[in-house]
Amino acid sequence: MDPAPTIETVLHALRALYHSPNTLEKEQASKWLENFQKSVFAWSIADQLLAHRDDPEACYFAAHTIKTKIQHHFYELPGTSHHSLRDSLLNHISSCDSQTSVVVTQLSLAIADLALLMAAWENAVADLLTKFAPNPASYPVLLEILTVLPEELMNKTLRIGANRRAEVTEQLSKTFEGVHQFLVACLSGYYTDQQLCGRLFKCLGSWFSVGAVPDGEIRQSPLLEALFHYLMDLSSQSTLHEAATDCLCSALYKCEDMTRYGHLAQSLFERIMNLSSTYAQCAAQSDTDRCLNFARIFTEMAESFLEALIQFPNKGLGNFSQLELICSTLDNEAYEVTEISFNFWYSLSEHLYQVDDTSLNSQFSPYVQKLILALCKHVQLDQDHDGILEQSEDFYDFRLRTSDLIKDVIFIVSSTKLFRELLTHLNPSLTWNVTESYLFVMTAIAGNMEPKEDIIVPHVINLVLTEYCNPPVRHHAALTFTCISLLGGFKEWIKHNPQILNPALQLLLSCLRIPKLSNMAATSLDLICTECMEEKQMMDNLPTLLQVVKDVDSFHITTDGTVRLIKAAAVILSKFPNEQLLCEGIRELCKYQVVPLEKLVEDSSSLSSKDRATKKDPGFWLDRLTSVVRYGVPAVKNGHHPCYQVIAELWATFAKVCNRYQSDVKTIEKCCRCIRFAIRNLGGSFTPLLEPLVTLMVSLYSQHLHSCYLYLGAILVDVFGANCHCIKGLLHMTEALAMPTFELLSKPNGLVLHSDTVDDFFRLCLRFLQRDRLVLLSSSITSPMLKCAIAAATLQHRDANASVMRFLVEMFNVPSPSSSKKALNAESTTTYTLVAEQLQREGPVLVDTLLQCCVSALPSSLMIDVADVFMSLLTFDRPSVSTWLENSLKSLPTESTGGVVTATAQQLKNFHSGVTSATDARDITPMLKDFLILYR
């Protein structure tokens, strides 16, 4: 933006943005203002605009601009102007009307961010207290700044680094006494002002959240007295009650560190136990909002004291009275209240599973049993509910989460014990929805039942087959739906008790023709057929299943249900001992999908968006065909394959689809997926089809650049890469696919825009390295391939980055003459030489890129992959990597624009020493994560 705009120009753009009736003018104004905020002129003009206090829109825009500039462009300001910026912001916020809260918030954030970035402002909190605390009119402003300051400490946008974060946290702890005095003064002067009290609790919670509240006099603080007073006062405003809850939860979260907050933890534990009666009152009055708040408090306390619960059960801070508190929330009429505690139960089960102590489990078992029995009530459908529960409903999601939780905690109680308990609740007098709820919970446990159990499970299955589903339309559809799901859950038990198999299959087959039940019936058929595929009775039912697949379009069943149904038939067919009958069966299943697919291919009409997922969509039939090929064609790595001829016949259809829909990426992806399973299952028998497939792939990829062809190429290399007769052709394929890929990814922002291509291309390269490293390294594409990998190493796309990193690890996973115990043969020596040449050319850039991955580019969760690459490089050539890393570290800034120390010389030295001396990637990963936070 050149030259600098005038204030009038900015005001004109703001008026257009907020008031112009012309949409185009609004868009143009928005774009112009966005560019203005990025310009260096925004600093001074925004400062001037803040003086326009009679124009709230201009003031807000100016305050927001200053905040944004500090967060993202602080480097633009010379150090000499930092003090004047601070003074200007303090003057502006002093002059703000407390009613203009949005402007105050933006300015408060700007001041807080400046205090964090400006190392020279050493006593920021003390200065703020000195300036604003004496004047009650300034309390709202000071409260806002003191609230957002600790919050901004964790703002990743600022990238202040771990050193500065630790320094500021220590400063905040030292100044908390003054802050506490100010908060108490506010409280004593405005105790009945519930809005202000809410802001006090929010501020205190903010300081708790960063660990800046010392474990001292805060235990006796009037602030905590007021907090618990308002929590127990049922007439307090809901916003105040929530603010008090937030503050208390922040304090409890920090109490997990018993060594630092042991006294506060004990004090809060005693106070919270006294909230039980207040919660009961709220529950009796159906005050859901307050009940939710109390549930949060009880749960947060139990989560913070979980270690004590496990190590010292029912003693001290491990007292089970807190479990009773949580269990009291399980009976609340609102399932949302019960759901608050789910995270605690997950954490408890994880800890108990790791400890693996039966006697300890038994102490928690009664509480888990209470949980599950309470959940039986919460998952109940309304008695007047019509049909089955739709997946789009919130209650469906809750039941799903409930099922997942029960599966996670059931080991604490014992599946058999709980099943027996649930069975005692089932009786003919129950309404359908109560019965359904118990069966729904049983479904979550069914997979854990011992196959040898011969009393409870047979009784439940008998109830399903003879009472609840005889006939399937006898009871409410939702009850029958859950019964069908329960049968699927018993798949393993049925496998070991095959006398139940035929009755179960007959019920499920009959339910396929009932619209509301067909999809679940298909799902349970899939589960049982997959588990019991080798049972003789399954073979006896195969003709019926094949007929069902043939008639599937006459049922009211979704695409997913159809695919599952086809899979159920295919898995049984794959175990057919007669090769000829197997081949005929697969051909027949394929024909049901190929005939309509061929008709679509021959149809000249174009595929529209409304045709997706209908019979006019080739993907509709390809999904079904994939299910046949994936599950029906048995996997044979070498030798004659009984289904080769069927796949050879399918090849013509695949080729037609790829040519007919060559520009439609969704169809091509589905077709490639089907071909992928054909290749995997046929193994070496696919060889005659290899050349025509590669020719088609290379031709179509050069035109449309669908990355699924790269993925298919990786499959081909994986399957045929060890075949000396195929490797040359596979190299030509890889080279042909690589050239347009390099061109695509080298375009502006190409790596980001085409992350799928990055993922699939380096998956292909990795497979080639694993199958025949020397052939690939001798190719002309090796150098650009490595350069491309280095450029892509900073991609934040998880899958693409993982493929790149795995490729880099494998690239240098080569034995060197010095590390090998035996002399290298000629091939290994040549391989080592080729890799060494590549590393000497690209090594400095690669190491520097890996360092940038740590400093700025990648999230902490991806450091494990970066560590693997470092280890691979160090193993190959430790001295060179050590030198390159040292040089890269020297180029890193050690101090920010605001004078904040990012990394000390000793920290850089320790990092270099630690990484370069490591012998295991698992040792490097924590070093990278620790180094990462120095710059973020």
N, C-alpha and C positions, 0 to 999 in steps of 0.2 A: 504494500500500500504506500504509494509515493506520489505526491508529497503528503505531509501530515494533513488530515482532515480538520475542519474547524468544529467547534462545539455545536454550532448551528447545524452542520451536516449530520452529526450524530443524532441530535435531537429530532431532526427531520426524519431520519431512518427509524427512530423509535416510534414516532407518531404513526408512520406508515405501518409498522409492524403491529401496533396495538389497535389502531383505529381505522385504517384504510379498509373500505369495503371491497377493494380490488384484490382478489386472491393472488394474482401474478405479482402485484406490487408488494404484497406481504412477503411472498417468497423471496423476492429480490432484496427486500430490506433485511430479512433474516440472514440471507447469505452474506450480504455486505457487513452486517454487524458481527457475524461470526469471524469473518476475515479481519475486521477491525480489532477484535479481541486478541487475535494472534499477533498483531503488529506491535512494534515497540512504542508507537505513539499512544497506545491505550493506557499506559501508566499515567501520564500527565493529564490526559483528557478525562479519564475516569476520576482522577483526584479533583479536577475542577467541577465535574458534574455532581459530585457529592455535595457541593455547596447549593445546588438547586433543590432546597428542601421543600419547596412548594410543589415539586413535581415528583411524586412518589415512584412513578415508573422509571424516570431517569435515575433517581437515587438507587433504586434496587438494581438496575442494570449496572450502574457504576460500582456498587459494592460487590456485586457478583463478578464483575470484570476484574477488580483488584484481587479478589480471592483467587480467581482462576489464574491470574498472572503470577501470583505468589506460588501457587501450587505447581504450575507447569513451566513458567518462564522466569523463575527467580534469577537465573544466571544472566539475564539481560541487564540487570541493575549492577552498577559498580558498587563496591563496598562502601564508598563514601556517602552513598545516598540512602543506606539502610536506616540510619538513625532518623533522618528527615521523614522517611516513609512511615516509620513507627509513630513519630510525633503527630504526623498528619492524620493517621488512622485513629489515634487516641482522641484527637480534637474532634474529628468527625463524629465518632461514636458518642462523645460527651454531649454533642449538640443534638443527637437524635431524640426524637419524641419516642418515649417508651412504647407508645401504641404502634409504631411502625416496626413490629417485631421481625418481619422478614428482612428488613434492612439491617437491624441490629444483629440478627443471626449471621448474615453474610459478613458484616464487618467483624463480628466476634471470631468467626472462622478465619478471617484474614489476619487478625491480630494473633490468634493462637498459632497459625501456621508460621507467621513471621517470627514469633518467639522461639519456635522449634528450629527454624532454619538459620536464625541469626545468633551465632555463638557469642557475639559481643554483648547481647542483651542477657546478662548473667543473672539478674534478679528480677525476672519478669513478673512473677507472682507478687513479690514484695512491692514492686513499683505499682502494680495494678491496685493492690490493697491500699497503698498510700494515696493514690489518686482518687479512687472511687468510694472506698469504705466509709469515710467520714460523712458523706452526703446520702441520706436515705433515698433521695430521688434517683440516685445512681445505682441503687441495689439491683434492679432488674438487669441493667447492663453488665454489672460486675458478675452477677450470678450466671449470666449467659456465657461470658468469657471463661469463667472458672469451670463451667460445665463442659464446654467444647475443647478446652485445652488438653485435658487427659485423653479425651476421645480421639483427638487428632494425632496423638502420640502413636496410635496404631494405624494411621492412614497410610496405606501403601503408596499412594500417589506421591507423597512427599519424599519418599526414599531417603529418609534421614539416617538410616543405618543403625545397627545394634549399639555401637559405641555411644552415639548421641542419645539413643533411646534410654540407655542405662543411666547416662549422665543426667538427663532431664528427670527421669523417675526418681533418682536420688535427690535432686533439687526439690521436686514436688513433696517428697517425704519430709524434708527438712522444713519446708514452709507450711506444712499442713496445720501446724499449731495456729498460725495466723489465720489460715482459711477457716479452721474450725471455730475460732473465736468470732469471725465474721458471720458464719452460718448460725451460730448460737445467738448472736446479737439480732440477726434477722428474725429468728424464731421467737425470741422473747418479745420483740416489738410487734410481731404480726402473727401471733400464734393462731388466731382464729381465721386468718386469711388462708383459706384452704388452697387457693391457686398458688400463692407464694410458697406455702409449705410443700406443695408438690414439686415446685422448682428446686427447693432446698434438697429434697430427697433425691431428685434427679442429679443434682450436682454432687452430692455425697456418693451416690452410686457410681458416678463417673470416676471419682477418685479411688473408690474401692476397686474398680475394674482393672486399674493399672498397678494395683498394689502400692499405692501412695499413702495409705492410711495406716499408721503404726498401730501395733497391737498394745495399746496403752490405755489412756483415759477414755478412748472411744467407747469402751464397754459401759462406762457410767455416763456417757454423754446425754444431755437433754435431747439431742437429735434422735437417738435410738429410743428414748422414752416416748417422744412424740410419734415416732414411726410406729411403734407397737400400739400406741393409743389409737391412732387413726386406723390401723388394721383391725382393731377390735370394735371400733365405732361404726355401727351399721348405718349411721346417718351420714357418714363422710361421703364426699363426692367420689364417683367411680374413678375419675381420672386421678384423684389423690390416692385412692386405694391401690391403683395400678402402679403409680409412681413409687409408693412405699414398698410394694412387692418387688418391683425392679431393683430398687436399692438393696433390699434385703437379699435378693438372689445374687446380686453382685458380691455382697459381703460373704455369703455362704460359699460361693465359687472359690473365693480366695482362701477360705477356711480349709480347703482340701490340703493346703500346706500347713500341717499341724505344728511343725517345728517353729513356724513364724507366727501363726495365728491360733495357737492352742487355747489361750485364755478367752479370746473372742469366740472361738468355736463352742467352748463350754457354756459361755454366757448366752449365746444365741440358741443353743440347743434347749436350755432351760426355758427361755422365753417362748420359743416356738411351740413347745409341748403345751403351753397354756392357751394356744390358739384353737385347740381341739373343739371346745364348746362353741366358740364363735363360728367355726366352720359348720358345726351341726345346725346352728341357728340359720345360717345362710342357706344350707341345703333344705331345711324345713320350709323356708320362704321361697324356694326355687330361684334364688339369686345366683344365676349361673355365672355372671361375670366375676363376682367375688369368690365363688366356689373355684373357678378356674385359677384365680390368683392364689388361693390357699393351696390348691393342688400343686401349683408351681413351687411354692415355698417348701412344702413337705417333700416333694420329689428332689428339689435342689439340695436340701439338707441331707437326704439319704444318699444321694450321689456323691456329695462331698465327704461323707463319713463312711463310704463304702469299704475302704480299707479297714477301718475299725470294726465294721460289721463282720468282715471275713476273718480278721485276725483275733478279735476279742468279742465273739458273738454274745450278745445280750449283756455286755459289760461296758461301763463307761459310755463313751460316744458310740459304741457299738450296740447300745441298748435297743432291743426289739420294739420298744414303744414307738419308735419312728416308723417301723413297718406297720404297726397298728394304725398310725396316722394315715399312711398311704392307703391301707386297706379300707379306711373309712371313706375315702373318696371313690372307691370302686362301686359303692352302692348308689352313687348319685344318679338321678334320673337322666342326666345329659351324658351321653357317651363321650363327648368331647372332654369332660372332666376326667373320666377314667383314662382316656388316651394320653393325658399329660404324663402319666407315670410310666408309659411304655419304655422310654429310654432307660429308666432305672432298672426295670426288670431285665432288659437286654444286657445291661452292664453287670448285673448280679449273676445272670446265667453264664456270662463269659468268664467271670472270675471263678465261679464255682467249677466250671468245666476245666479250667486250667489247674485248679488246686486238686481236683479229682479225689475228693474225700467223701465217702458215702455217709459217714457219721455227721459231717458238716452239712451235707445236703439235707439230711433228715431234720435238722433244726430249722431250715428254711422251707421245708416241704409244706407245712400247714398254710403258710402265707401264699405260696404259689398255687396251692389248691383253692384257696379263697379267691385268688385272682381269676383262675380259669372258670370257676363256678359263677363268679360275677359276670364274666364275659359271656357266659351262656345267656344271660338275661339281656346284655347290651346288644347282642347280635340278632335278637328277635325282630322279625318283621312285624308290621302291624297286621292284626288279624283280618282286617278288611283289604289288605294289599292284594292287588289284582295281578296275576301272572308272576313271572320271575323278575328278579331284581336286574335292572339294566346296568351295564358297565359304566355308563356315563354318570350314574348317581353317586353322590358323596358317600352314602351309606354303603354302597358296594365297595368303595375303596377302604372304608373303615373295617369292614368284615375281612377284607383281604389282609390288611395290616394285623388284624386280630389273629387270623390264621397263622401268619408268619411268626408272631410272638409266641403263640402256643407251641409251635414246632420247636422254637428255640429254648423254651423253659421246661418242656415236658420231662426231660431227663431228671430234673430235680425231684419230681413227684413219683415217677414210674408210670409208664403208659398203661400197663395192666391195671394198676391200682386205680388210676383215674377213670379208665374205661369202665371198670366195675362200678365206680361211684356214679358215673353218668348213666349207666344202664339202670340203676335203681330209680332214677328219675323218670324213666320212660314207662308210661302206663296208658291204657286206652282212653282214660278220661281227659287227657291233655288236649288242648286245642292244637290245631295243625301247626301253628306258628311256634308254639313252645316245643313241640316235638322236633320240628325242623331245626330249631336253634341247637338242641342237644346233638342231633345228627351232624350238624355243621361243624361243631367242635370236635366230634368224633372223627370227622374227615381229616382234620388237621393232625390227629394222632394216629390214624390208621396205619400209616407207613412205618410206625415204630413198633407195631405189635409183633410179638414173636411168632414165627410160622408154626411153632409147636403148640401155641395156645389153642386149646380145644374145647373151651367152655363158653367164654364170653363172645369171641368173634363169631363162632357158628350161630349163636343165639341172635346176634345183631343182624347177620346176613340173612338168617331165616325170617326175621321181622321185615327186612327190606323186600325179600322175594315173595313172601306169602301174605304179608299184612299191608305194608305201605304201598307196594307197587303191583298188586294183584287184583285187577289189571292196572296198568300204568296211569290210567285216568281216574282211578278210584278216589284219590285225594287231591288236594291243592297242587297245582303245577310246581310251585316252589319247593314243596316237600318232596315230590318225586324227583325233581332236579337235583336236590341235595343227596337223595338216596343213590342216584346214578353216579354222582361224584364220589360218594363214599365207596362204591364198588371199585372204582378206579383207584382209590387210595389203598384198597386191600390187595393190589395187584401181586405183591410179593407173597402175601399169605395164600392167595388163590393158587399161585404157582406150586406151592408145597402141599396144597390141599385140592387137587384137581377134581375131586368129586363135585365141587361147587362150580367148576368152569362152564359146563354146558348150560345150567340154569341161568348163570350170570350173563352169558353171551346171548341167550334167547331173549332175556329181558332187554338188554341194550339194543339188540337188533330191532325189536318191536318198537322201541322208543325213537328210533331213527325217523319213523313216519309221523311223529307228533311234533309239529313245528316248534313249540316252546322248549322241547327236550332234545331235539335232534343234534344240536352242536355239542352239548355235554355228553350225549350218548356216544358221539363220534370220538370225543376226547377220551372217555373211559375205555372204549373199544381199543383205541390206539395204545393206551397204557397197558391194558391186560394182554393184548396180542403181542406187544413188544416184549413183555416180561415172560410170557408163556409160549413163545413162538415155536419151541421145540417139542411141545406136548402133542401127543398123537391126536388128542381131541381137537386141537387146532386144525390139523390137516383135514379132519372130518368136516369141519365147518368152513373150509376154504371155498367150496363151490358157492355156498350161500353168500360169503363175503364178496366174491367176484361178481356175483349177480347184483349185489347191492351197489358196488362201484359202477357197474354198467347203468343202473337205474338212478344214480345219485342225483341227477338233475331233476328228478321228479319229487325230490324231498325239499323241504324248506330248510336249507342248510347253507352256512356261509362258506366262503372260499377256504378259510382256515379249517373249518370243520371237514370240508371235502378232502383237503390235503391230508388231514389226519386219518380219515377213513381209508383213503388210498394207501397210506402208509401201513395201516393195520392189515390190509390184505397183502401188501407187498412183502412185509417182513416174514409172514408165514410162507408165502410163495418162495422166498429166497432160500428156505430150508428144505424145499421139496427135493427128495433124493433122485428122482427120475429126471435126467438132464433134458430129455426131449419135452416132457410135460412142463418142466420149468420154463424152457424157452418159449413154448407155446403160450403159457400163462402170461409171461412178461410181454410177449408180442400183443396179446389180446388187451392187456391193461394199457399198453402204449397206444393201441389203435383207437381206443375211446377218446384219447386226447389229440392224436395226430390228425385224424380225419377232419375235425372242425378247424384245427390249426392250419392245415393245408388249404382249406376253403378260404380262410382269411388271407393267406399269402397270395392266393390267386385273385382275390378281390382287389380292384384298383382304387377303391375309395380310401381316403386318408383317415388316419386314426386321430380322433378328437379327444379333448380332455374329458368330456362327459362319457366317453367310451371306456375309460379306465376302470378296471376291476369288473367289467362286464364280459359277456361272451364275445363281444366285438374286439376285445383286447387280447392280443396274442399272449401277453403275460399271464392271463387267466388260465390258459391251457398249458403254458410252459411250467407254471408252478405245480400243476398236477403231474405233468410229465416228469418233472424233477423228482417228485416224491416216488414215482415208480422206479426211476433209474437209481436213485440214491439208496432206497431201502429194498428194492426187489432184485436188483442185479447183484449177486454175491461178489465179494472182493476176491480176486485171484491175481496175485502178483506176477506169477510166471506160468508158462504152459498154456494149454488149451483152455479157452473160456467158453462155457456152454451158451452164453448169450451174445457172443461176438456178432453173429449174423443179425441179431435184432438191432444192435447199436449201429452196425454198418448200414442197415436200412434207415435208421433214424438220421444218419449223417446227412443224407440228401435233404431232409426236412430242416435240419439245423442250418445248412448252407443257404437254403431258400429264405429262411427267416432272417438271417444276418444280412443278406443282400436286399431283401424287400424292405426291411426296417432299419437300414444301416445308419440312419441319422437319429433314430429314436433310442436314446441311451438307456431308458428303463427296460425296453424290450431286449436290447442287446445284453444288458447285465443279466437278465433272467435266462437268456439263451446260453450265455457263457457259464452260468451257474450249473445248468443242466449238463453241458458238455464236461464241466469239471468233474462231476460225479461219475460220468461215463468213463473218463480217463482213469480216475482213481480206482474204480472197481474192476475195469478190464486189465489194468496194469500193462504188461508187455504185449498183450493181445491187441492193444489199440494201435500198435505200430503201423499197420497198413494205412490207417487213417491220418497218420501224423503229417505227412507232406501236404495233402490237400487242406488240412486244418491250418497249418502254418502259413501257407500261401494266402488263404483267405484272411487270416488275422493281420498279416503284414499289409496287405492291400487296403483293407478297411481302416486299419489304425492310421495309416498315412493320410487318409481322407478326413476322418472324424475324431481321432485322438481319444476314443473311449478307453479309459484306463482299465476297464475289465479285461481287455485283451492282454495288457501287461500282466495282470493277475493270472490269466490263463497260461501265459507264457511261463510264469513261475511254476505252475503245476506241471507243465510239460518238462521243464528242466529237472524238477524234483523226481519225476517218474522215470524219465529216459536219460538223465544226465550221466548215469553210470554205464550207459550203453555206448561203446566205442564207435558203433556204426551210426549213431544218432548225433553225437556231440558236435560234429562239424556243422551240421544243419541247424542245430540249436544255437550255435554261435552266430551264424548268419542271421537267424531270426532275431536274436538279441541285438545285434548291431543295427539291423533294419528298424527295430522298434526304438532303439536308443536315439537315433539322429533326430527324428521329429520331436522326441521327448525333450532333448536338450534345447531345441529351438523354442518349444512351448514354455519351458521353465525359465528360460533366460529373458523372457519378456518382462516389462515393468510389472512388479508385484506378482510375477508368474508363480513363484513358489507358494505364496499364500493363497492365490486364487485356485490353484490346482493341487491342493494337498493330497487328494486321492491319487493323483498321478504320481506324486512323490512316493507315497506309501507303496503303491503297486510296483513302481519301477525298481525301487531298492529292495523290495521283496524278491523280484526277479534276479537282480544282481547278487543278492545274498545266496539264493539257491544255486546260482552258477558257481560262486566261490566254493560252496560246500561240495558240489558235485565234481567240478574239474577246475580248480583254481588256476593252474598254469595256462590252460587254453584261454581263459578270460583275460588274465594278466598280459598275455602276449598280444592281445587285440589292441587296435588303435583307439578304442573307446575307453580304455582304462583311465587315461589321464583326465579327459573331460568328465568321466563318471565320478572320479574322486573329487574333482573341483566342485561338481554339482552337489555331492554329498556334504562337503564342507559348508557350502552356501546354505544348504537346507538344514544344517545342524541346529540352527537357532529357531526353527519353526516351532510354534507352540502347539500345533495340532498333534495330539497325543499319539495317534496311530502312525502318522507320517514320521514323526520324530523317532518313534521306537524303531521303525524300519531302517531309518538312516543310521541310527546308532548301532543297531545290530550288524548292519553292513560294515561300518567302520571297525567294529570289534573284530569281525571275521577277516577283514582286509589285512589286518596286521597280526592275525593269529597264525603266525608262521614261525617254525623253529629256526633259530639262528645258529650259526656254527659254534658260537661260544656257549650257548645254553644247552645244546643237544649233547647227550652222553655219547652217542655214536656219530661217526662221520656221516655227513649228509650225502645222499646219492646225487646223481647229476640233475635229476628233475627237481629235487628239493633245493639244491644249490641255485639253480636257475630261478626258481620261484622266489627264494630269499633275495637274490640280486635285483629282480624286478620290483619287489615290494620296497626294498631299501632305496632304490632310485626314486620311486614315487614319494617316499617319505622325505627324502632329502630336499626334493623340490617343494613339496606342499606342507612339510612338517611344521614350520614356524607359523604359517597361517592357520593350520588345523589346531595347534595348541592354543593360539590366541583366540580362535573362535570358541573353543571349549571353555576358555576362561570367561569370555563374554556371555556364554550360556549361564555361567554361575552368577556373574555380576548383574546382568540385566535381562537376559533374553528368556530364560526358561523358569517355570515354577519349581519349587523345592521338590515336588513329587517326582520330577524327572531326573533328579541328580543321580539316582542309582544307575541310569543308563550312561550318563556322562562319566561316572566313575568307572564303568566297564571299559569305556573307550580309553580313558587315561591308563588303566591297568594293562590293556592290550598294547598300547604304545610303549609303556615303560618296560614291559617284558621283551618287546622287540628291540628297543634301543634306548635304554635308560639314560646314558650320558647326554645324548642329543636332546631328549625330551626335557631333561633337567635344565639345560642351557636355554632352550626356547621358552620354557615356563618362567625362568628367571627374567628374561628379557621382556616378556609380556607383563609380568608383575610390575616391572619398573615403569611401564607406560601407563599404569592405572593411577588415577588421581587419589591422593591421600587426604585431600581437604576439599570441601565444597565451596561454592561461591560465598556462602555466609560464614565461612571460617570454621565450619563443623568438621571435625576429624572423622574421616570415614574408616580408614585403616591405618594403624600405626606401623612403623617400620618393623617392629618386633612381630606383629601379627602377620605381616607379609612373609617375613623370614620363616616363621613357624609353619605357615601354610606350605611354603615351598619345600621345606625340610620334610614335613609330614607326608605330602603327596609323593615326592620323589623317592622316599625310602620305603613306601608301602609295598607289601607283597601280596595284598589281597584287596580286591575292589570293595569288599565290605568295610574295610578300614578307611577307604578314600571317601565313601559316601557321606559319613558324618562330617568330615573335614570340609567337603564342598558345601554342605548345608550350613555349617557355621560360617564359612567364608561368605556365602550368599547374603546372609542377613547383615553383614557389615555394610553392604551397599544398597540395602532396601529398607 
